[in-house]
Amino acid sequence: MLNTLSNPNSLRHDDGSADTPVIAPMIAIVGATGAVGVELMRCLEKRGFPVGALRLLASARSAGSTLPYGADQVQVDELRDDSFAGVDVALFSAGATISRRYAPIAVAAGAMVVDNSSAFRMQADVPLVVPEVNGATLAGHNGIVANPNCVAAIMTMALAPLHRAAPIRRVFAATYQSASGAGAAAMEELRQATAAHLEDRPFEAKVLPHPYAFNLFSHNADIDGESGYNGEELKAAAETRRILDTPDLPIGITCVRVPVLRAHSIALSVEFGRPVSPDEARDLLAAAPGVRVVDDRAANHFPMPSEASGVDDVLVGRIRTDLGDPSGHTLALFVSGDQLLKGAALNAVQILERLLGR
């Protein structure tokens, strides 16, 4: 079993600042038993991250259980105020309420926090980071870095390479969001609901508000009474603007839950300040790190969640001139990306790698 002793190579200077490179930090994962928490461990292991020690933190009901990491079993401890002693990096994935309470405690204890919740994403002094897009903003952190909403992270991977070459004037998006965005319980509900449907058995949904098997419905975030947009749509639009550093960019978005386990897809219509051809867009996207062009018109083969699941890259295809804009300034695209990876855990680990100069 991995111990929870502090690694001697600290992120902290003697004065308490947090920029010294670390060989093998002590890492805490808050929300370790959730879908993203488990994926964080897989990403650290898969990418060969040099973990000096690992501390897994969750609610009291999970305390005492174990989770695998490499050849070891790591015990899960209850999250408490004193959980961050000796911790160099804390990866949070337990919701905004937990992050607001415990992230400042972790920072005060000397840890660097990478937070996967919405708690700090729009806070001016907290960088909101997709490393391939705006990694340079990490230099301005004060102990906390925010991991974006999954839609914003996946969408900006496709938009940023194009925006650098031809500034974007407007975005329309429709999302097809998987169960993983609502957590492990929603993924299990989709499995059980599908089995019940195929066996012609009744099934009562408990995690999501509508029948999930062989169905789709508007994202289950609360609806804003004034605008009619749900919280997911408002978050994704606001965070996309912040990541791209385009505060006035018009974005229209409709977010929908679909019966897919773990990869989100997005249909995009993107208007540029000048005409952009599909060939130019393909070349720009093919050269972008973390993006894979899947655009085979002859075979009618384009990005699919089944092929994006478990894959680090964001898949982009169906690249074509939007016939709704005869000026030639608008392209239509289709994007798929793993919600648990680039939409969550992988992006957080990449942030950590950039912070430590890896």
N, C-alpha and C positions, 0 to 999 in steps of 0.2 A: 504494500500500500504506500502511495506517495505520502510523504510527511507534509506538515504545514509549517516547517521551520522557515524563517526568513532567509532569502538568498543573500549572501554577503555583498553581491554586486548591486548596489542600490541605484534607483533612479534619482535619488535625492542628493543634492550637494549638502555640505555641512550646514549651510544657512537655510536648508529646507526647500530650496527651489528644486524643480523637477525636470531637468534637461540632460542629466549625465547619461551617456549611453550605458546600456546594461547588457551583460553577456547572457545571463539566464535569470530573468526576474521571477519573483514570486507573484503568481497571478491568482486573483480571486474571481470567481464567476458567480454573480448574483442572479438567482433564477436558474440554477444549474439543471434542474430536473425538467424544465420546459423544453419545447421543441427547439427554440433558438439556443438555449443553454447547452443542450446536447450537441447541437451543430457547431457551437463555438469550440467545444472540446475536439470534435472531429477535424475542424479546420486547423486548429493548432497542431494536432498530430500529423495530419496529412501534409501540411506545409513545412514540417520539420522545425517548428518554432522551438527554440531552446528554453523550455519551461524549467526553471530551477525548483519550484514547488508549486503545488496546485491546491487551492482552497475552494471547495464547492459549498455554496451557501444557498439556502432555500427556506421555506416556511417550516414551522415546528413539526408539521405532519410528515415532512420528508426527512427530518433529521434522523441520522442513524442508518439510513439506506446507503447503498454504494452505487457508484457508476464506473464503468470501465474507462481507463485511459491507457492506451498501449497494453502492456502486459499486466498492468496494475489495476486494482480496485480502489477507488478513492471514496472515502466516507463523506457524506453530505452533512454539514453542520447547520444548525439554526442560525439565521441571520439575526445579529444583535449589534448593539452600538459598539461593542469591543471586537467585532469580527475582523477589523482591518489592521490590526497591529502587525507590523512587519510586511504588509502587502505593498508591492511596488506598483501593480496595475490591477484595477478592478473593472471587469467587464460586466455591465449591468444589462439584464434582460428580464425584468420582473414587473414592468409597468411603471407608469409615470408617478403614481403615488409613492411607491417604494423608492424610486430614484430621487424624488424631491426630498425625501426624508434622509436617505442614507448616503447619497453621493457627496453632499458636503461633509458628512462625517468621515467618509473615506479620504477625501482630499485633505481634511484637517489631520488625519493620521499619517499623511505623507504619500498617499497613493495617487496615481494618475487614473482618471476615470474615463472610460469610453462607454457612453450611455446609448442604449438602443431604444429608449422610450421617447415619447413626445415632450418630455418635461422641459428640456432646455433647447429644443431645436430652433426656436425663433428668438432666443435670448442673444442680444447683440454681442456680448463678450464671450460667447461660446461658439466656436467654429462648427458649422454643419458641413460634413465632409464626405465626398466621394473621391478617394485619392486620385483616380485617373483624371478627374475633372477639375478639382480645386484643392488639391493636396497642399498647395503653398499656404493656404489659410491656417494650417496647423501651427504655423509659427506664432500665431496670436492667442494660443490657448492659455487659460489660467487654471489649469488642473482638470478641466472637463472638456471633452469633445463629444459632440452629438452625432449619432449615426442616423441617417435620414429615414423617413418613411419609405417602405419598400417600393412603392410606385415611383416616388421621386428618384430613388437611387437607380432603379432599372431604366426609367425613362431618360434621365440625364446622360446615361452612358451612350444612348443613341443620339440625343440632341446635341451634346457638347461638341463632338467633332465637326458637325455641320455648322453649328453656330460660330465656331472659330473662323470658318472660311467664308460664311455668308450670314451676317447677323439675322436672327430670327425675329419676325415681326408679330407672329400670332401662332398659337398652338391649339388644336382641337384634339381631344383624346377620349377614347372609350376603353375602359379596362375590363379585363376578364380575370378576376382575382380568385386565387385558389384557397382551399380550406386552411392551409398552413398559416395564412395571415391572421387567422382567428385562434391559432394555437393548436397544441396537440389534441385537446379535447374535441375540437371541431374536425380535425382529420379523422379521429376515431368515429365521430358521429357520421361522417360521410361514408366510411367503410360499412358501418352497421346499417345505415339507412339504405345503402345500395343493395346489400345482401337481403334485407327485408323486402325491398321492392321486387327483386328478382324471384324471391320465394313467395310472393303475394301475401306477405305478412304485414299486419299493421305496425307502424313505428311512430313513436312520439318523439319529436325533436325537443331537446333540452338545452343545447348549446346555442344554436342559431334559431332565429324566429320563424323560419319558413321551412317547408320540406326541401331537402337538399339533393337527394338522389334524382337524377334525370330532370333537374330543374335549375333555373337561375333566377336571381332576384337582386334588387338594388342593394348595394352594400349596407350592412346592418348598423353602420354608425348613425348617431342621432342626426336628424334633419334640422338645419337652421331654418326657423320659421320665417325669417325675412327673405332670404335669398332662394330657399328651396333646395339648396345644395346640402349634401350630408357632410359630416365631419371629415371623412376620408378624402372627399373631393377637395374640400377647402385646404386641408393639410398638404395634399400632394401638390396643389397649385402653388401655395405659398412657399413651400420648401424648394420646389423646382426653380422658382424665381430667385431664391436666395443662393442656391448652389450655382446657378448660371450667372449670378450677379446682374440680373435683369429685373429690377424691382417693379418696373411698369409693364412687363410683358403680359399681354392679354392671353389667358389660358382658359379655355372651356373644357370641362371634363365631366364624364359620367362614369362612376365606379360601380361595377356589377360583380356579385359573387357567382362563380360557376363551379360545377362539380368536378374539380380537378384537385389533386392532393397538395401539390407544393410549388408549382411554377405559375407566375403571373404572366399574362399577355396584355398587350396594349396596341390598339389601332390608333395611329397618329396621322393627322393632317397638319403639315407644318408650312407656314408661309414665311418666305425669306424676303430680304430687302432687294434682292436681285434674282433673276431667273437661275435656277439650279437644275441641271439635268440629272436624270437617274444615274447615268454613268459616272458623273462627278461625285454624286453622293456615295455610290458603291465604293469608289476609290478612297474617299475620305474615311468611310466606315471600316474598310478592310485594313487600313493603316492604323486604326485606333486600338490602343491596348485594351484588352478585356472585352472586345467586341468580335463577334464572328458573323460574317455575312452568309446568310442562307437564302439564296435568291435564284432558284433554278426554275425558270418559267417553263422550259420544255417538259420537265418532269412534274410541274405543279407542286414543287417541294419548297416550302417556306417555313419560317419558325413555328414550332409546335411546343406546347408545354411538356409533352412526353419526351422530347429530345432536349429540352432545357433543364429538366429535373436532374439534379445531381451534377450539373455542369457549372463551372466557374464563369464562363463567358456569357455575355448577353447576346442572344441571337437576334439579328436584324435582317429583314427581307421584305418582299412585296414592294420593292422600291419602284415607284412609278409616278409620273406626273399626275397630279390631282386634276381630273377633267372638270371639276367644279370651279377651277380658276383658269380661264383662258389666257391669262397673262403669262403663265409659265413660272410664276413665282412660288408655287405651292407643290410640295411632294406629299404623297401618301406612303406610309411605312407600316410594317407590322413587326412587333417586338415581343420576344419571350425571354424571361429570366427567372432563375430559381429564387423564390421569395425567401427561403431560408439561407441561401448563400449570398449572392450579390445584394439581395434585398434585406439582409440582416447580418448573419454571422461572418460571412467572408469579408464583407465590407469593414466590419469592426476589426477583424484580425489584420486586414490590410492597413487600416489606420494605425494600429499598434506597431506594425512593421515599419511604417513611415516614421512614427515617433521615435523608434529605437534605431533608425538608420539602417534597416535591413533591406 
